[in-house]
Amino acid sequence: MSRTPLKTASLFLAFGLIWLAGYNRLLALLTGLFKHVDPGLLPYFVNAFFITVSTILIYIIVRHDLLRNNTYSTQYRQLFYEHPVPMWIYQWGTLKFLAVNNAAVSKYGFSRKEFEAMDILSIRDPSSIPDVLDDVNRTNRNLDYRGIWQHRKKNGELFYVELYSHTTHYNGREARIVMAIDIDSEVRNTIKAKDIGTRYELLAQVTQDCIYYWDLLSGRVTRNHGPSTMFGYKEEEAVEKMDWWKEKVHPEDITQVMDSFNESLQRKDIHWNAAYRFRCADGSYKYVLDRAHILYSDHGDAVRVIGAIQDVDESMRHQEERRQFIRLLQEQNEKLQEIARINSHEIRRPVSNIMGILAMLDLEKNEPALNGRLFGLLQQSTAELDATLFRIRDKLQQMRE
């Protein structure tokens, strides 16, 4: 608020009091100096001098204040018209535009002359006009924040803005100055995120899988009922940190799983999956299949992971049982082949030796030296045959086990 009236009145009062205090002395001094002047004219000239000096001083003060106010006014006008955020002034009551800045002209597509022929309802969606009028009627002139609204451009495009306004006076009329901040992208992203969040909540409730939402920036992990229903943990035991999950993955699997995930991040993959064993609350392990969708920022950094852990323990154990059965058949087949080889090669050799020795043995001629040597060879061949039969017995025993 300008202090010119107060300064002017104070100066005039002070000057007047000084003048009154010295008036008689000044008049007597002038009368002595100007003896030839009519004494009746001296008071007139003295008072005229007082009025002239007072007028000059008041003019100087008022002019200086006007120049300063004009400078401020120019700065304010420049700030208003060149402000990068759309702004306008509208008349209270009629809602007519009184002034708009360059940013509003550029943003909304209307010329300044078109704006001046419109009111604030012209930039609103027709369906929202009743709400706008209701809000105007309920406006508290002491509150600046007016909330989030949809505005309409000249081409009919709708977008979201956040409004701030306060009461002012413009050319002698009561008015409101408004600032409209474009938050369309933020609102639409929020709506999209809320829609995704709603679908995520529904999926998390109806599925039997363990659904998780991993914020890579904060490290926080949100899970549905999975840790409780799938693995038997109490709700408070499932800590909202990734370390809790890592501690439960089987020690033989964790390195392979993390390497696979990190490689997916390096390749900027949006899908990742891994099968591993996960420890339950009772200490046992379940086979699970973990499938996730990775979200990246505009800069290519991974920011969120949304995944589902599926219980595949039964099918995996059936597969393991089938693999063990196949391995057992292969091992038994190898043993049978070994027995067949022993029968065809290692038994035939000592039997052939025994038959040859018996053919050469001649008890009628009674040749002790020859027969002794033959009996020694017969004993050796019999021992080899016996050892071979023991090996076959061991193989058969292994098959039964």
Secondary structure in CASP SS format (residue, H / E / C, confidence):
PFRMAT SS
TARGET T0000
AUTHOR 0000-0000-0000
METHOD secondary structure of the structure
MODEL  1
M C 1.00
S C 1.00
R C 1.00
T H 1.00
P H 1.00
L H 1.00
K H 1.00
T H 1.00
A H 1.00
S H 1.00
L H 1.00
F H 1.00
L H 1.00
A H 1.00
F H 1.00
G H 1.00
L H 1.00
I H 1.00
W H 1.00
L H 1.00
A H 1.00
G H 1.00
Y H 1.00
N H 1.00
R H 1.00
L H 1.00
L H 1.00
A H 1.00
L H 1.00
L H 1.00
T H 1.00
G H 1.00
L H 1.00
F C 1.00
K C 1.00
H C 1.00
V C 1.00
D C 1.00
P C 1.00
G C 1.00
L C 1.00
L H 1.00
P H 1.00
Y H 1.00
F H 1.00
V H 1.00
N H 1.00
A H 1.00
F H 1.00
F H 1.00
I H 1.00
T H 1.00
V H 1.00
S H 1.00
T H 1.00
I H 1.00
L H 1.00
I H 1.00
Y H 1.00
I H 1.00
I H 1.00
V H 1.00
R H 1.00
H H 1.00
D H 1.00
L H 1.00
L H 1.00
R H 1.00
N H 1.00
N H 1.00
T H 1.00
Y H 1.00
S H 1.00
T H 1.00
Q H 1.00
Y H 1.00
R H 1.00
Q H 1.00
L H 1.00
F H 1.00
Y H 1.00
E H 1.00
H C 1.00
P C 1.00
V C 1.00
P C 1.00
M E 1.00
W E 1.00
I E 1.00
Y E 1.00
Q E 1.00
W C 1.00
G C 1.00
T C 1.00
L C 1.00
K E 1.00
F E 1.00
L E 1.00
A E 1.00
V E 1.00
N C 1.00
N H 1.00
A H 1.00
A H 1.00
V H 1.00
S H 1.00
K H 1.00
Y H 1.00
G C 1.00
F C 1.00
S C 1.00
R H 1.00
K H 1.00
E H 1.00
F H 1.00
E H 1.00
A C 1.00
M C 1.00
D E 1.00
I H 1.00
L H 1.00
S H 1.00
I H 1.00
R E 1.00
D C 1.00
P H 1.00
S H 1.00
S H 1.00
I H 1.00
P H 1.00
D H 1.00
V H 1.00
L H 1.00
D H 1.00
D H 1.00
V H 1.00
N H 1.00
R C 1.00
T C 1.00
N C 1.00
R C 1.00
N C 1.00
L C 1.00
D C 1.00
Y E 1.00
R E 1.00
G E 1.00
I E 1.00
W E 1.00
Q E 1.00
H E 1.00
R E 1.00
K C 1.00
K C 1.00
N C 1.00
G C 1.00
E C 1.00
L E 1.00
F E 1.00
Y E 1.00
V E 1.00
E E 1.00
L E 1.00
Y E 1.00
S E 1.00
H E 1.00
T E 1.00
T E 1.00
H E 1.00
Y E 1.00
N C 1.00
G C 1.00
R E 1.00
E E 1.00
A E 1.00
R E 1.00
I E 1.00
V E 1.00
M E 1.00
A E 1.00
I E 1.00
D E 1.00
I C 1.00
D H 1.00
S H 1.00
E H 1.00
V H 1.00
R H 1.00
N H 1.00
T H 1.00
I H 1.00
K H 1.00
A H 1.00
K H 1.00
D H 1.00
I H 1.00
G H 1.00
T H 1.00
R H 1.00
Y H 1.00
E H 1.00
L H 1.00
L H 1.00
A H 1.00
Q H 1.00
V H 1.00
T C 1.00
Q C 1.00
D C 1.00
C E 1.00
I E 1.00
Y E 1.00
Y E 1.00
W E 1.00
D E 1.00
L C 1.00
L C 1.00
S C 1.00
G C 1.00
R E 1.00
V E 1.00
T E 1.00
R E 1.00
N C 1.00
H C 1.00
G H 1.00
P H 1.00
S H 1.00
T H 1.00
M C 1.00
F C 1.00
G C 1.00
Y C 1.00
K C 1.00
E H 1.00
E H 1.00
E H 1.00
A C 1.00
V C 1.00
E C 1.00
K E 1.00
M H 1.00
D H 1.00
W H 1.00
W H 1.00
K H 1.00
E H 1.00
K H 1.00
V E 1.00
H C 1.00
P H 1.00
E H 1.00
D H 1.00
I H 1.00
T H 1.00
Q H 1.00
V H 1.00
M H 1.00
D H 1.00
S H 1.00
F H 1.00
N H 1.00
E H 1.00
S H 1.00
L H 1.00
Q H 1.00
R C 1.00
K C 1.00
D C 1.00
I C 1.00
H E 1.00
W E 1.00
N E 1.00
A E 1.00
A E 1.00
Y E 1.00
R E 1.00
F E 1.00
R E 1.00
C C 1.00
A C 1.00
D C 1.00
G C 1.00
S C 1.00
Y E 1.00
K E 1.00
Y E 1.00
V E 1.00
L E 1.00
D E 1.00
R E 1.00
A E 1.00
H E 1.00
I E 1.00
L E 1.00
Y E 1.00
S C 1.00
D C 1.00
H C 1.00
G C 1.00
D C 1.00
A E 1.00
V E 1.00
R E 1.00
V E 1.00
I E 1.00
G E 1.00
A E 1.00
I E 1.00
Q E 1.00
D E 1.00
V C 1.00
D H 1.00
E H 1.00
S H 1.00
M H 1.00
R H 1.00
H H 1.00
Q H 1.00
E H 1.00
E H 1.00
R H 1.00
R H 1.00
Q H 1.00
F H 1.00
I H 1.00
R H 1.00
L H 1.00
L H 1.00
Q H 1.00
E H 1.00
Q H 1.00
N H 1.00
E H 1.00
K H 1.00
L H 1.00
Q H 1.00
E H 1.00
I H 1.00
A H 1.00
R H 1.00
I H 1.00
N H 1.00
S H 1.00
H H 1.00
E H 1.00
I C 1.00
R H 1.00
R H 1.00
P H 1.00
V H 1.00
S H 1.00
N H 1.00
I H 1.00
M H 1.00
G H 1.00
I H 1.00
L H 1.00
A H 1.00
M H 1.00
L C 1.00
D C 1.00
L C 1.00
E C 1.00
K C 1.00
N C 1.00
E C 1.00
P H 1.00
A H 1.00
L H 1.00
N H 1.00
G H 1.00
R H 1.00
L H 1.00
F H 1.00
G H 1.00
L H 1.00
L H 1.00
Q H 1.00
Q H 1.00
S H 1.00
T H 1.00
A H 1.00
E H 1.00
L H 1.00
D H 1.00
A H 1.00
T H 1.00
L H 1.00
F H 1.00
R H 1.00
I H 1.00
R H 1.00
D H 1.00
K H 1.00
L H 1.00
Q H 1.00
Q H 1.00
M H 1.00
R H 1.00
E C 1.00
END
